[in-house]
Amino acid sequence: MDTGVRERTSQTQSKWRKVAYGGMQAGFDDNHTDDSFLEDMVMNADVVKRSMLKVMQDSVSISQYLCIVALVGLVWNYTLQSTLTEISLLLLDVTLLGSGFLVLFLTGEMLSLKLLLHYLLNISFFSTGLYILAPIYHTLTRSISSDSIWAVTVILILFHLFLHDYSGSTIRAPGVIQNPTLTSCISLNASVVASVFVASRLPSRLHVFAIMLFSLQVFLFAPLVTYCLKKYSFCLHFLFSFGLIFVTLGLVYMLHRLAFVVFLGLLVFVNVVCPYWLIRMQEYKFEINGPWDEAKLCFDITD
C-alpha cells in the first residue's frame, strides 16, 4: 500500500528545472541540483595562452620608458652640476619639441595641420605660464633641506613609474576615443611635482624655466610620441627602443659604473626574468566556469 502511494507521488512530482529567479520548486530544496548541473562546467575557457617571445616584445615598451626616465634623471644631474647651461637646456627643449612634432606629423594617421597648430598654441600658452611661474618655483622649497628634497623626488619618480600606463599615452592620441586613465593622471602629477622639487634647487630662474619645460615635454609628450610610433610601425618602435636603450646605457656608464650595472640588471629583469615568470605562472592557472557564474550582458548598455 505504502509502496504504491510513493510511486504515484513520484510520478506526479514535478521535474526539477534549472532557473535563476523562480523561487523554490515544490518537492525540492532551495539548494538542490541534479546530475545535469555540472554538464555546462568549462575549465580554463578564458585563459590566454602566451608565448615567451610575444611577452618579451611587449615588455620592450616598459624598458623604453625606463630609459626615458633615466635620461631625464641624467639631464637633472648634469644641470645640478652646472654641466648643462641655460642655453644648452633651451636648445635641447627646442630640439625635442621639433623632433616630437615631426614624428607625430609623419606617423599620425588622423593628425592634421589644424591639430598641429592647436598643439602649438597650447604649448605656447603652457610655456608662457611656466616662464611666469619660474620665480615661484625657484624659491618654493628654500626652507626645506636638500636631503628631504632628494628623498621625496626619488619616491615620486618610483610612484610615477609604478602607476604609469605603459600601453597608452598620458595625452589622448589622435583618433583615440578613450581618455587617459586615472592612474595615468596620478602618475603624471607625481612626475610634475618631482620636476618642481628638482627645479627649486637650480641657481637661476632661467635654469628653472628650461628644466621645467624639458621635464614636462618628456613626461607629457614622450608617451604620446612613442604611442603613435608603435601604432604606425612595430619595427620602428622596436628599433627606436633598442637605440634608446643603448644610448641610455652608454650615458649611465659614463656617469657611474655601479649605476650602469644596476640599470642593466633592471632591464634584463624586465625583459627576460618577468616574462619567464609570467609564462611559468600560466601553467598553474586554473579557472572554472559554469552555471553558477553571474550573467553577462551581450550588448552595449550605452546603446
Beta strands, then each sheet from edge to edge (+ up, - down):
strand 1: 42-43
strand 2: 288-289
sheet 1: 1+ 2-
end
